Amino acid sequence: MLSRVVDNTSCYNLDKRDIIREVTVKIGLEKINVQEGMILEALLDSGTTGLVMSSEFTKRQEFKLKKIENPIYIRNVNGTFNKEMPIENTVEVNIHYQRHRERTEINVMERQK
C-alpha cells in the first residue's frame, strides 16, 4: 500500500489566454489475476463518467482483458460519437491511494486502426 502520496497540479498557458489545469495523483495499481502492482501517475478528469486506460498500456503491462457483452460507444462533449473504436474490454484491478484500496474495473480504450 502507498504510505504517502502528494497531489500534483500543473498549469499550462496556451496562447496567453487559455489556462488548462491538469491534476495528477500517484496511485498504486494492482493486477487482480497475478497480484502484481505498480505505482504510476493517474490523470484526474472531472468531465469523465468512468475510468479508462489505453489499450497500449494494457498490452505493455500484460493486463488480463475481460470482454464486455455490449460495446460502449463514446460520445464527445458536443454529443457526436468519438472517432475511436468502441470500448469492448475492461481490466479488473485494485487501486491504492493513500490508505484506501478499491477493487474496480477500468474500461480499455482502443485506438482506431
C-alpha positions as CSV (number, residue, x, y, z in Angstrom):
1,M,0.0,0.0,0.0
2,L,1.2,3.5,-0.6
3,S,2.2,5.3,2.6
4,R,2.1,8.9,1.4
5,V,1.1,10.5,-1.9
6,V,1.3,14.1,-2.8
7,D,-1.1,15.6,-5.4
8,N,0.5,17.4,-8.4
9,T,-1.3,20.3,-10.1
10,S,0.2,21.7,-13.3
11,C,-0.9,24.8,-15.3
12,Y,-0.2,25.3,-19.0
13,N,-0.7,28.7,-20.6
14,L,-1.8,28.3,-24.2
15,D,-1.6,31.4,-26.5
16,K,-1.5,33.7,-23.4
17,R,-5.3,33.4,-22.8
18,D,-6.3,29.8,-22.1
19,I,-5.2,28.1,-19.0
20,I,-5.6,24.3,-18.7
21,R,-5.4,22.7,-15.3
22,E,-4.2,19.2,-15.2
23,V,-4.3,17.3,-11.9
24,T,-2.4,14.0,-11.5
25,V,-2.0,11.8,-8.4
26,K,0.3,8.9,-7.7
27,I,-1.6,5.7,-7.3
28,G,-0.9,2.0,-6.8
29,L,-2.4,-0.2,-9.5
30,E,-2.6,-3.9,-8.7
31,K,-3.4,-6.7,-11.3
32,I,-6.0,-9.0,-9.7
33,N,-5.1,-12.1,-11.6
34,V,-1.4,-12.2,-10.6
35,Q,-1.4,-9.8,-7.6
36,E,1.4,-7.8,-9.2
37,G,1.4,-4.0,-8.7
38,M,2.9,-0.8,-9.9
39,I,3.0,2.9,-8.9
40,L,2.0,5.4,-11.6
41,E,0.6,8.9,-12.1
42,A,-3.1,8.9,-12.9
43,L,-4.9,11.9,-14.6
44,L,-8.0,13.2,-12.8
45,D,-10.6,14.5,-15.2
46,S,-13.8,15.8,-13.7
47,G,-15.5,15.6,-17.1
48,T,-15.4,11.8,-17.4
49,T,-18.1,9.4,-16.3
50,G,-15.8,6.4,-15.7
51,L,-12.3,5.0,-15.6
52,V,-10.4,4.4,-18.8
53,M,-7.0,3.0,-19.7
54,S,-5.3,2.9,-23.1
55,S,-5.0,-0.5,-24.9
56,E,-1.3,0.2,-25.5
57,F,-0.7,0.4,-21.7
58,T,-2.7,-2.7,-21.0
59,K,-0.7,-4.7,-23.6
60,R,2.6,-3.3,-22.4
61,Q,1.8,-4.2,-18.8
62,E,0.2,-7.5,-19.8
63,F,-3.2,-7.0,-18.1
64,K,-5.7,-9.7,-18.4
65,L,-8.6,-8.3,-20.6
66,K,-12.2,-9.1,-19.8
67,K,-14.6,-8.9,-22.8
68,I,-17.8,-7.0,-22.1
69,E,-21.2,-8.1,-23.6
70,N,-22.3,-4.8,-25.1
71,P,-19.6,-2.4,-26.6
72,I,-19.7,1.1,-25.2
73,Y,-19.7,3.9,-27.8
74,I,-18.0,7.1,-26.6
75,R,-19.7,10.4,-27.1
76,N,-17.8,13.7,-27.3
77,V,-18.9,16.7,-25.2
78,N,-20.9,18.0,-28.2
79,G,-22.9,14.8,-28.5
80,T,-21.2,13.4,-31.6
81,F,-19.6,9.9,-31.5
82,N,-15.9,9.7,-30.9
83,K,-13.8,8.5,-33.8
84,E,-12.0,5.9,-31.7
85,M,-13.2,2.3,-31.5
86,P,-15.9,1.4,-29.0
87,I,-14.9,0.0,-25.6
88,E,-15.1,-3.8,-25.8
89,N,-12.8,-4.8,-22.8
90,T,-12.2,-4.0,-19.2
91,V,-9.4,-4.9,-16.7
92,E,-10.1,-5.7,-13.1
93,V,-7.7,-4.0,-10.7
94,N,-7.2,-2.9,-7.1
95,I,-6.5,0.9,-7.0
96,H,-4.5,2.1,-4.0
97,Y,-4.5,5.7,-2.9
98,Q,-3.1,6.7,0.4
99,R,-4.7,4.3,2.9
100,H,-7.6,3.5,0.6
101,R,-7.9,0.4,-1.6
102,E,-10.7,-0.2,-4.0
103,R,-11.4,-3.1,-6.4
104,T,-12.8,-1.9,-9.7
105,E,-12.9,-2.4,-13.4
106,I,-11.3,0.0,-15.8
107,N,-12.5,0.4,-19.4
108,V,-9.9,-0.2,-22.1
109,M,-9.9,2.4,-24.8
110,E,-8.8,1.0,-28.2
111,R,-7.4,3.3,-30.9
112,Q,-8.8,3.3,-34.4
113,K,-6.6,1.2,-36.7
